Every structure is written in structure tokens, then in C-alpha cells.
């Protein structure tokens, strides 16, 4: 029974570390400066320039979504750690 509790604890810690790494990558992507174009923005821009600007915005939105998913993963992993800790405490109480 202790093996299962330790395994659950290890899974929770691993999930928390993974979420931390994912969040760091996502926030770095959000904070990265957008590439600047050599031509000023005009109303009569060509389609290629507009699509490259839209992709920059799209990358920021994608990074923000990734950050939100990392936070959710961290919360779930913390819950796994909490439940594993409670179960381990219950096992110790029953064994003593």
C-alpha cells in the first residue's frame, strides 16, 4: 500500500514540475518581443505582411492558452499530492 502512495506522490510531483516548465516556456513566449517589420504599417498593405502580423498575435494567444493549461495542470498535480499525503497518513494511522 505504501508503494501506491509513494507512486501517487511521485506522479504528483512530476506533474507539478512539468507544469512549472510549461508555464515558464509559455510566459517566455508571451514576454518575447514581436518581430518588427522594416516597412511602416499602412492601410494598403499586402496580404503577406498582414498575415505575418496576425501570426504574431496568434502565437501570443496560443502562449497564453498554454500558460492557462499549465496552471490547471499544476492545480491538478497539487491535488494529487494532497490526496496521496492524506492517504499515506491514513495508512500510517491504521498500521500503528
C-alpha positions as CSV (number, residue, x, y, z in Angstrom):
1,X,0.0,0.0,0.0
2,X,2.8,2.4,0.7
3,X,4.2,1.8,-2.8
4,X,1.0,3.1,-4.3
5,X,1.0,6.2,-2.1
6,X,4.6,6.9,-2.9
7,X,3.9,6.3,-6.6
8,X,0.9,8.7,-6.5
9,X,3.1,11.3,-4.7
10,X,5.9,10.9,-7.3
11,X,3.3,11.3,-10.1
12,X,2.0,14.5,-8.5
13,X,5.5,16.0,-8.0
14,X,6.4,15.1,-11.6
15,X,3.2,16.7,-12.9
16,X,3.9,19.8,-10.8
17,X,7.5,20.0,-12.2
18,X,6.1,19.6,-15.8
19,X,3.6,22.3,-15.2
20,X,6.3,24.6,-13.9
21,X,8.4,24.0,-17.0
22,X,5.4,24.5,-19.3
23,X,4.4,27.7,-17.6
24,X,8.0,29.1,-17.8
25,X,8.0,28.4,-21.6
26,X,4.6,29.9,-22.1
27,X,5.4,33.1,-20.2
28,X,8.7,33.5,-22.0
29,X,6.8,33.2,-25.3
30,X,4.3,35.9,-24.2
31,X,7.1,38.2,-23.0
32,X,9.1,37.8,-26.2
33,X,9.1,40.9,-28.3
34,X,7.2,40.8,-31.5
35,X,9.3,40.9,-34.7
36,X,9.2,44.4,-36.2
37,X,8.8,44.8,-39.9
38,X,11.0,47.1,-41.9
39,X,8.1,48.9,-43.6
40,X,5.7,51.1,-41.6
41,X,2.1,49.9,-41.3
42,X,-0.1,51.3,-44.0
43,X,-3.7,50.8,-44.9
44,X,-2.8,49.5,-48.3
45,X,-0.6,46.7,-47.0
46,X,-0.2,43.5,-48.9
47,X,-1.6,40.2,-47.7
48,X,1.7,38.7,-46.8
49,X,2.5,41.4,-44.3
50,X,-0.9,41.3,-42.7
51,X,-0.8,37.5,-42.3
52,X,2.7,37.7,-40.6
53,X,1.4,40.3,-38.1
54,X,-1.7,38.1,-37.5
55,X,0.5,35.1,-36.8
56,X,2.5,37.0,-34.2
57,X,-0.8,37.8,-32.4
58,X,-1.9,34.2,-32.8
59,X,1.4,33.0,-31.2
60,X,0.8,35.2,-28.2
61,X,-2.8,33.9,-27.8
62,X,-1.5,30.4,-28.1
63,X,1.2,31.0,-25.5
64,X,-1.5,32.5,-23.1
65,X,-3.6,29.4,-23.6
66,X,-0.6,27.2,-22.9
67,X,0.0,29.2,-19.7
68,X,-3.5,28.7,-18.5
69,X,-3.3,25.0,-19.2
70,X,0.0,24.8,-17.2
71,X,-1.8,26.5,-14.2
72,X,-4.6,24.0,-14.4
73,X,-2.1,21.1,-14.6
74,X,-0.3,22.5,-11.5
75,X,-3.6,22.7,-9.6
76,X,-4.5,19.1,-10.5
77,X,-1.0,17.9,-9.6
78,X,-1.2,19.7,-6.2
79,X,-4.5,17.9,-5.6
80,X,-2.9,14.6,-6.4
81,X,-0.1,15.3,-3.9
82,X,-2.6,16.4,-1.3
83,X,-4.7,13.2,-1.6
84,X,-1.6,11.0,-1.7
85,X,-0.4,12.7,1.5
86,X,-3.8,12.2,3.2
87,X,-3.9,8.5,2.1
88,X,-0.3,7.9,3.4
89,X,-1.4,9.5,6.8
90,X,-4.4,7.2,6.9
91,X,-2.2,4.1,6.2
92,X,0.2,5.1,8.9
93,X,-2.6,5.6,11.4
94,X,-4.0,2.2,10.6
95,X,-0.6,0.5,10.9
96,X,0.2,1.9,14.3
